[in-house]
Amino acid sequence: MNFRIKLINGLSHPNIYSYQIRETEVIRGLWKRVIFFILFSGLVFGISAYFGIGSEYLSKKLISVPQDEFEMHKALFVIGQILFGIFYAAIILFIPAFFFWMLIDVEFNKLIVAQLLVLVILLIEKIVLMPFILIFGLATNSSPFSFGVIIQYFTGNEFIMNFLATITLFKIWALFIEFKYLKVLTKKSSMNVLAMVIGINVIMWLCSTFLHLLSI
């Protein structure tokens, strides 16, 4: 059975789509999709950087330099964000897939399909968030879709606020998609699958928090 990747169907009908992936023998066009979305991620991050999103720290450091030097640094920032976007997509696709592949008896290609859906969700989040940041001047860690906004009323702990700011409704959606697909692809119990999915996501959220605190 040959299988064509249709990511919209994968997000809207996870039960049917995950069953189709489990039963298929050949996944057609997988690596073309992987390359496309890795490059598309770089483009999204580059556009975000072009509009100055995430450059607040850099702007403060360069406020006193000449205009031409500032533009050069801005261009370097955009290039750096494009490369980071590519790196980010590769991490989202391959690190969790490799982690799951080591723990469950599922073909690596099928896990990559599930992670493609996760990457699509996270890119949608970044695209949706851009207008909010530009129009309302929100900080990059003050997403209206995250739990960080609520927790600011209860604590001033910077680590807790930044950690919860990384947990958004979109990331919960991505976690749910991972769980639904792994549950169908593997014979492990729902609790084991949920523990694996939550575990890898918490680790990635913690890494994201530390990177933000270090202004990387």
N, C-alpha and C positions, 0 to 999 in steps of 0.2 A: 504493500500500500504506500503510494507516494503522498506527500503532504506539502501543501503550499502555505507559507506563513501569511496569515491575515491578522495583523495585530489588533485592529479594531474589533474583530470578532473575538479575539482572545481576551480583551478587556470587558466586552459587553456580555459574553457568554462563556465564562471560565469553566463551568462544569462540562459543557459539550466540547469545548476546545481542548481542555486537558485530557479528556478521554480520547480524542482524535490523536493527540500527540503520543499518548501511551500505546496506541494500537499501530501507529505508523512504523514503517521500516526505513523509509528514506525521507529526509526533510530537504526539500528543494529550495534553493536560494537563501539558505541560512546565512552563509558568510558574506554574501552581498549586503544583506540587511545589517549584519554586524558592522561592516566597514562603513556603510551609509550612516548609521546612527552614532558611531564613534566620531565621524567627521561632522555630523550635524550637531552633536554636543559641543564640539569645538566652536562651531559657528554661533550657537546660542550664547555660550560664555563670552565669545568675542563681542557680540552685539551688546550684551550686558555691560561689558567693560567699556565699550565705546561711549555709552551714555553715562559713564562714571560710577556705575553701581559697584560698590565694594572698594572704591579707591579713596575713601575718606581718610584712611590712615596715611596713604601716600600723599594726598593733597596737603595735609597738615605739614608734612615734612618738606614739601617743595614750594611752600607759599612765598618764600623770599627769593627764589631763583628766577632768572630771566625767562621771558615767555617762550623763546625758542627751545630752551633747555627743558622747560616744563612740558612742551609738546612732545619732545623726544622721549621723556620719561613716560608720558601718557601712552605713546605708541608702543613702548616696550611693555607697559602694563597690559595693553590689549593683546599683544603677541603672547605674553605670559599666560593670560587668561584663556586664550585659544588652546595653548598647549595643555593647560590645566584641565580644560573641558574634555580634551581627548583622553588625558590620563584618568580623569574622573569616570568617564564612560567605560573605559577598560576595566577599572576597579569594580564598578557596579556589575559588569557582565561576568567577569572571570573569577574574582575572589569568592563570592558566595557560591557560584557554580562549582568551583573546585572544592570548597568546603563541603557542600552537599554530596558531591561525587565521592568523596572519601568515606562518607558515613552511610550512604545508601546505594543500593545496586540499581542505578539508573544511568543510561547513556549520557555522556557529557553534553552532546549536542542538544538533547531534550531539555537539559537544565539551562542551557544557553537561551533557548526559546523562552523559557519562563523569565529569565533575567532580562531579556529584551523588553518584555512587557513592563518589568519594574523600571527599566531605564526610561521608557516612554513616559511613564507616570511622573518620574522625577523631572524630566525635561518639560513636561506640561506644567508642573509646579513652578519651575523657574520662569517660564514664559508668562504665566498668569501673574506671578508676583512682580514682574518688572513694572507694569503700570502703577501698581500700588506704591512702589518705592519712588518712582519718578514724580507721581502726582502728589502724594501725601508726604513725601520726604521721610518715609520709614527707614529705620536702620535695617541692615540685612538680617539681623537676628531678631527682628520684631515683626515677623510675619503674622498677619491677622489669622492665618490658618494654623498657627502653632500654639502650644501650651505655654510658651514663654511669656506671652502677653499677660495671661491670667496670673502666673506665679509671681510676677513683679509686684503684685499687690500684697503678697504674703511674705516675701523674703527679698533681701538685697544681696544674697550670696551670688556672686558672679558666675561661679561654676554651675550652680543649680539652674540659674536663669538661662545660661547659654546651652546647657544640656537639654532642657525642656524646649528651648527654642528650636532645636534641631528636630524635635518630634512634631510633625505636622499631620494634618488630616490626609495629605497626599501620601506621606510615608506610611501612615496606618493602612491606607488603601493598598500601597505596594506590598506591605507585609501580609495583608489579607490575600493578595494575588499569589504571592510565594507559597503561602500555606495551602491554598486551594489546589495549586498545581502539584506540589510535592505530595499532598495527601493522596491524589489520584495516581501519581507516577510510582509511588513506593507502597510497599505492603506494611510499613511501620504504622504503629498506632497514632491516632490524632495527637495525643499528648507528646509523644516523641517528636513528631514533625513540628508541632508548635514550639517545643523547647529549642529545637535546632534553628528555626526561623527567628524566634525572639533573640536567641543567643547571638547569632551573627549580626543581626540588626543593632542590638545594643552595643556591640563592639564597634561597629561602624559609626554609630551616633557618638560614642565616647571619643573616637579618633577625630571626628569632625569638630567636636567641642574643644579638644585640646589645640587643634590647628587654629581655630578661631581665636582662642585665648592668646595664642602666640602670635597672632596677626599674620599668619602665613596664608 
